[in-house]
Amino acid sequence: MAIKSIMREKLLLILGCALLFACHKNNNQSGCGVQVCSDIFKQINVVFTDKAGQRIYVTQFSALNQRTNLPLVTKVNLGIPVAMTYSYLVADDSMRDQLSTGGDNVLVTATNSTTGQIKSTLFNISGGCNCHVQKLSGPDTVKFDQ
């Protein structure tokens, strides 16, 4: 009975080591190494206002990573209708692999749905090997002047 117990402990130890090695190997395949990150899901949003400062609905919203010349695309659906919040998603943690660790310039463009005015602004956002996306620069609110 003692031999079975020792063999069971050895088997569990071997399986545990194999699991740790597999997890460590998967983290290194991304080139980011092993890091401890919080479970918080981060988002970077922008609000558009009219010339009176009231939140407005915009059309043709886009966030273009200027390094890759590709639009940022979220991999999650939070189920929040944009028209109800008037807050537009620029980047979230599901987009980290679309951004560099040091930060990329992201050109955000939108059209005022009432006046047709087009407004663009530049954000600098990091992702990559960081635990979360982070806005390094860029506005919280973009104001249309028409």
C-alpha positions as CSV (number, residue, x, y, z in Angstrom):
1,M,0.0,0.0,0.0
2,A,2.9,2.4,0.7
3,I,4.4,1.6,-2.7
4,K,1.1,2.6,-4.4
5,S,1.1,5.9,-2.4
6,I,4.7,6.7,-3.4
7,M,4.1,5.8,-7.0
8,R,0.9,8.0,-7.0
9,E,2.9,10.9,-5.5
10,K,5.6,10.5,-8.2
11,L,3.1,10.4,-10.9
12,L,1.4,13.5,-9.7
13,L,4.7,15.3,-9.4
14,I,5.6,14.3,-13.0
15,L,2.3,15.5,-14.3
16,G,2.6,18.7,-12.3
17,C,6.0,19.4,-13.8
18,A,4.8,18.6,-17.3
19,L,1.9,21.0,-16.9
20,L,4.1,23.8,-15.6
21,F,6.6,23.2,-18.4
22,A,3.8,23.3,-21.0
23,C,2.3,26.6,-19.6
24,H,5.8,28.2,-19.5
25,K,6.5,27.0,-23.0
26,N,3.2,28.5,-24.4
27,N,3.9,31.9,-22.8
28,N,7.4,32.0,-24.3
29,Q,6.1,31.2,-27.8
30,S,4.5,34.6,-27.9
31,G,7.9,36.2,-27.2
32,C,6.5,37.9,-24.1
33,G,7.8,35.7,-21.4
34,V,6.0,34.8,-18.2
35,Q,4.2,37.6,-16.4
36,V,1.5,38.0,-13.8
37,C,-1.4,40.1,-15.0
38,S,-4.7,41.1,-13.4
39,D,-8.0,39.7,-14.7
40,I,-9.3,43.3,-15.3
41,F,-10.5,43.8,-18.9
42,K,-9.3,47.3,-20.0
43,Q,-10.9,49.4,-22.7
44,I,-10.0,52.7,-24.2
45,N,-13.0,54.7,-25.3
46,V,-13.6,58.1,-26.9
47,V,-16.7,60.3,-26.7
48,F,-17.7,62.7,-29.5
49,T,-19.6,66.0,-28.8
50,D,-21.2,68.7,-30.9
51,K,-20.1,72.3,-30.7
52,A,-22.3,72.8,-27.7
53,G,-20.5,70.0,-25.8
54,Q,-23.4,67.5,-26.0
55,R,-22.6,63.8,-26.7
56,I,-23.5,62.8,-30.2
57,Y,-23.9,59.7,-32.3
58,V,-21.3,59.4,-35.0
59,T,-21.1,57.3,-38.2
60,Q,-18.1,55.8,-40.1
61,F,-16.1,55.4,-36.9
62,S,-12.7,53.8,-37.4
63,A,-9.5,53.2,-35.5
64,L,-6.6,52.6,-37.8
65,N,-3.2,51.4,-36.5
66,Q,-0.8,53.5,-38.5
67,R,2.1,51.1,-38.0
68,T,0.3,48.2,-39.7
69,N,-2.2,50.2,-41.7
70,L,-4.9,47.9,-40.4
71,P,-8.1,48.7,-38.5
72,L,-8.2,47.6,-34.9
73,V,-10.7,44.8,-34.5
74,T,-12.1,43.7,-31.1
75,K,-12.4,40.0,-30.5
76,V,-15.2,40.3,-27.9
77,N,-18.7,41.5,-28.0
78,L,-19.7,43.3,-24.8
79,G,-23.2,43.8,-26.0
80,I,-23.3,47.6,-25.3
81,P,-25.2,49.4,-28.0
82,V,-23.1,52.4,-29.1
83,A,-26.1,54.6,-29.8
84,M,-27.2,54.4,-26.1
85,T,-23.8,55.3,-24.6
86,Y,-22.3,57.5,-27.2
87,S,-18.9,56.1,-26.2
88,Y,-16.8,54.5,-28.9
89,L,-14.3,51.7,-28.5
90,V,-10.8,52.6,-29.7
91,A,-9.0,49.6,-28.2
92,D,-9.5,46.8,-25.6
93,D,-7.4,44.0,-24.2
94,S,-8.5,41.6,-26.9
95,M,-6.6,43.8,-29.4
96,R,-3.2,43.7,-27.6
97,D,-1.7,41.5,-30.3
98,Q,-2.6,44.2,-32.9
99,L,-0.5,46.8,-31.0
100,S,3.2,47.0,-30.2
101,T,4.5,46.9,-26.6
102,G,6.0,50.4,-27.0
103,G,2.9,51.9,-28.4
104,D,1.4,52.6,-31.9
105,N,-0.2,55.7,-33.3
106,V,-3.9,54.9,-33.9
107,L,-5.8,57.3,-36.1
108,V,-9.5,57.6,-35.0
109,T,-11.9,59.1,-37.5
110,A,-15.7,59.6,-37.3
111,T,-18.4,61.5,-39.0
112,N,-20.9,63.7,-37.2
113,S,-24.2,62.1,-38.1
114,T,-26.1,65.4,-38.1
115,T,-23.7,67.8,-39.9
116,G,-21.6,65.3,-41.9
117,Q,-18.3,66.9,-40.6
118,I,-15.4,64.4,-40.4
119,K,-13.1,64.6,-37.5
120,S,-9.8,62.7,-37.0
121,T,-7.6,62.5,-33.9
122,L,-4.4,60.6,-33.0
123,F,-4.0,58.2,-30.1
124,N,-0.9,56.4,-29.0
125,I,-1.8,53.1,-27.5
126,S,0.4,50.2,-26.2
127,G,-0.4,46.6,-26.2
128,G,1.8,43.7,-27.3
129,C,3.5,42.1,-24.3
130,N,1.9,44.4,-21.8
131,C,-0.8,43.0,-19.6
132,H,-3.4,45.5,-20.8
133,V,-3.8,48.1,-23.5
134,Q,-2.9,51.5,-22.3
135,K,-3.6,55.0,-23.7
136,L,-0.2,56.8,-23.8
137,S,-1.7,59.9,-25.4
138,G,-5.0,61.0,-26.9
139,P,-8.2,62.8,-25.9
140,D,-11.1,61.4,-23.9
141,T,-13.5,63.6,-25.9
142,V,-13.4,64.9,-29.4
143,K,-15.5,68.0,-30.1
144,F,-17.0,68.7,-33.5
145,D,-17.1,72.4,-34.4
146,Q,-19.9,72.1,-36.9
